[in-house]
Amino acid sequence: MHHPKNKACVARFALSPVALVAIGLLQPFASQAQGESADAPQLKPTPRLREDIPAAVRAQLPTFVEGDEVRGRPDLETIVEGDAELRRGDTVIRARRIEYTQPDDLARASGNVHINKAGNIFEGPLLELKVDAFEGFFNEPRYRFLRNDAYGQADRIDFVDDKHAVIRNATYTTCQRKPGPSWMPDWILRAASISLDQEEEVGQAKNAVLSFMGLPILPVPSLSFPLGDGRKSGVLPPTFGIDNKSGVELTLPYYWNIAPNRDATLYPTLMSKRGVDLGAEFRYLEPTYNGLLRGNYLAGDRLRDKDRWGFTAQHSQSALRLPGLGVSSLSLNLNRVSDDDYWRDFSRNSASLTQRLLSNDAILNWSWSDVSLTARMLRWQTLQDLTDTSTAIIPPYNRSPQFTARQTRANLPGGVETYAEADYTHFTHSIGDGLRALFPTTPEVTQPNAHRSFALLQVSRPWQAPGWFVVPKAQVHTRHYNFDRSTQFGQESATVTVPTLSLDSGLVFERATTLFGRRFVQTLEPRAFYVYTPFRDQNRLPNYDSGLNDFNFATVYTENAFGGNDRIADNNLLTLGAATRLLDPDTGAEAARFAVAQRLRFQDQRVTLPGGTPVSERLSDILFGASINLVPQWSADTTIQFNPKTRESIRETLGVRYSPGNYRVVSAAYRLQRATIPGQEGSEQIDIGWQWPLNDLWGDKGRNLGPGLGEGEGRWYSVGRMNVSLKDKRIVDGVLGLEYDAGCWLGRIVVERLQAGTNSSNKRILFQLEFVGFSRLGSNALQALKENIPRYQYLRERSVAPSRFSNYD
């Protein structure tokens, strides 16, 4: 039976109760859990609920009813009895009896009332509602939500109007019911009342108690939460941990949702050995700029007997309009702390404040067509440990200021490409007396500050076609110095100009082949690179930003052995190399790659870094590299730097990963660096990381539910990462943890050890309980696992919300 007028009114009452309860109970807890997690809530405009369909439009929507008997009187009442069903859009109402009285605008549904609203289910014995005023009640409702399969029940839902409702004596849990009359969910939230305010998108639970394993663990007199996907101001669940230096740590964060694009978090932390650390973070997001401010202040640290503080500020602006200068971009990254020991004492704080080199950087860019201009101010704060000379750091030079101009032009007549760069930098140093005493003869400590200008002009003409390429290139690099004081060689200024010629060429051959029963396209790619740079004496000049490039496949085919602009290496050398790859003929994916390269030097390289020695070997070390990924489960990468004269490897890196499925990954890396300079110390390390279900050990392989869903309840997972120094025979850094998936809750315990110096380390024990679909309690063990375990998969991280059609009546 189709009754567009009367039944449209009946269908209307089915829409709002579901919207009120589903969004009011499900979303807020998910949002609160997100706010507590280490991954901060995403800053974006808060989504609003869709406005109600206008009455004129709603009256025209078709409504279908059916039942054993349908009767009524026009303009008075409509009654459906016996398996009564009303269906309108994505809303279905079933009951033994559905009655609508038009003069009173009153709808009644009784007898096993069942509502399915877009996959969310509500059931109860009686619904009574004034449709237009949206005033009424739903007795003894039971509800189940599609998004995370959570459910609960209440004594009554009172609808005040279309924007406000009150749920009486409500419960909420995600623990699925099991057979047995005495079964109780592992965790459950009970509240005397939950008030829903759709207008403000806020819910308020009063006299709420969270129980775990039958024990009340979190009584809360009042708990507020958002009704939509947006963020909500309020106290977040506390976190706690145990640190070997700070003692027991307890953090009680408060989240302040200032605006859809601005928020703040206050996180005071009580440390039993130190005192109270006051922390705060403010974030903002606009269409053309965004950033954050974060700070910590600990008054009277009892272990150090002084005040401690740290501060970081980040700002990124993509379209800053300057009068008469067009559109530019601005980037700020400021970091400061109170003392040299901050990095080792507060490893739990922001990563930008727990390093030993803290940058304070401001960059302003402007570009138009093929020209770009940059202005920069960069200053460093170096956290020293002068009690251990082996860990002392010579700070890099400040750039105060630096101005750079660049121009890149391609497709010029004749196929010529050009690149030009000009730069002015004022280099300054902040060297303390303690560091001067430790390194009295080190050039980076004793050399003067300077004003340096340089210009670079580069011209190339690439020829390339399928199967080959040739790229000749010519460049001139000139620079000038004005020193703040005389150098050790008596220089007050200096100028040097260095030309360079290079020729890069290569061939690419292909053939079809079969390996291990699979078809591949195999390539052979020989390459030759020649560079000539005449000697220009630069060894008496100070060094402000140059360093020796790493010897790898990314740098072996480049003109300069040094990075930066204070050293241009004199070269007369030829680099010969070859690579072969196995490609999937259908997708082009690379299944394997093998490469080799070596430099042939025709004359000594005489330009060196301060304290360096000229390079006289005619044949360089041989560079071998391989990357293998023949099957998705296995992958391996290795690079070997082999010295043919000593017949031993100078450096070796080998990485292997095995991942046969979700939550099963083991990765291992071996790194060897031999000492090549007298007084230099080599290193040899093994790094192993893993995530693996322990149930596999007794033959329980679990269920393949997909990423972000776990493998079923009752499963244990081992997670960890160990970085071991074979030379010193000790663990450098280590993280070891266990996770337990009970289905509706997760438990984690993590032990973390991070090296903080030659003879010191930070140790923490982290505990965490996660109530799926609600919140997390304890310390932030999850963040420690994400940061340290390669390819770690979170047990509950559903990327796609379930479709309403997966629970469609």
Sequence and secondary structure as in RCSB ss.txt:
>XXXX:A:sequence
MHHPKNKACVARFALSPVALVAIGLLQPFASQAQGESADAPQLKPTPRLREDIPAAVRAQLPTFVEGDEVRGRPD
LETIVEGDAELRRGDTVIRARRIEYTQPDDLARASGNVHINKAGNIFEGPLLELKVDAFEGFFNEPRYRFLRNDA
YGQADRIDFVDDKHAVIRNATYTTCQRKPGPSWMPDWILRAASISLDQEEEVGQAKNAVLSFMGLPILPVPSLSF
PLGDGRKSGVLPPTFGIDNKSGVELTLPYYWNIAPNRDATLYPTLMSKRGVDLGAEFRYLEPTYNGLLRGNYLAG
DRLRDKDRWGFTAQHSQSALRLPGLGVSSLSLNLNRVSDDDYWRDFSRNSASLTQRLLSNDAILNWSWSDVSLTA
RMLRWQTLQDLTDTSTAIIPPYNRSPQFTARQTRANLPGGVETYAEADYTHFTHSIGDGLRALFPTTPEVTQPNA
HRSFALLQVSRPWQAPGWFVVPKAQVHTRHYNFDRSTQFGQESATVTVPTLSLDSGLVFERATTLFGRRFVQTLE
PRAFYVYTPFRDQNRLPNYDSGLNDFNFATVYTENAFGGNDRIADNNLLTLGAATRLLDPDTGAEAARFAVAQRL
RFQDQRVTLPGGTPVSERLSDILFGASINLVPQWSADTTIQFNPKTRESIRETLGVRYSPGNYRVVSAAYRLQRA
TIPGQEGSEQIDIGWQWPLNDLWGDKGRNLGPGLGEGEGRWYSVGRMNVSLKDKRIVDGVLGLEYDAGCWLGRIV
VERLQAGTNSSNKRILFQLEFVGFSRLGSNALQALKENIPRYQYLRERSVAPSRFSNYD
>XXXX:A:secstr
 B TTHHHHHHHHHHHHHHHHHHHHHHHHHHHHHHHSSS    S          HHHHHHS  EEE SEEEEETT
TEEEEEEEEEEEETTEEEEEEEEEEETTTTEEEEEEEEEEEETTEEEEEEEEEEETTTTEEEEES EEE TTT  
EEE SEEEEEETTEEEEEEEEEB     SSTT   SEEEEEEEEEEETTTTEEEEEEEEEEETTEEEEEEEEEEE
ESSSS   EE   EEEEETTTEEEEE  EEEEEETTEEEEE  EEETTTEEEEEEEEEEE SSEEEEEEEEEEEE
ETTTTEEEEEEEEEEEEEEEEETTTEEEEEEEEEEEESSTTHHHH TTS GGGSSSEEEEEEEEEEEETTEEEEE
EEEEEEE   TT GGG      EEEEEEEEEEEE S GGG EEEEEEEEEEEE    HHHHHH TT HHHHS  E
EEEEEEEEEE  EEETTEEEEEEEEEEEEEEEESS  TT  SEEEEEEEEEEEEEEE EEEEEEETTEEEEEEEE
EEEEEEEE     TTS  SS EE   STTTTTSS SEESSS    EEEEEEEEEEEEE TTT  EEEEEEEEEEE
ESS B    TT   B  SB  EEEEEEE SSTTEEEEEEEEEETTTTEEEEEEEEEEEEEETTEEEEEEEEEE  
 STT   EEEEEEEEEEEGGGGGT       TTS S SSEEEEEEEEEEETTTTEEEEEEEEEEEE SSEEEEEE
EEEEE SSS EEEEEEEEEEETTTEEEES HHHHHHHHSTT   SS  SS   GGGG  
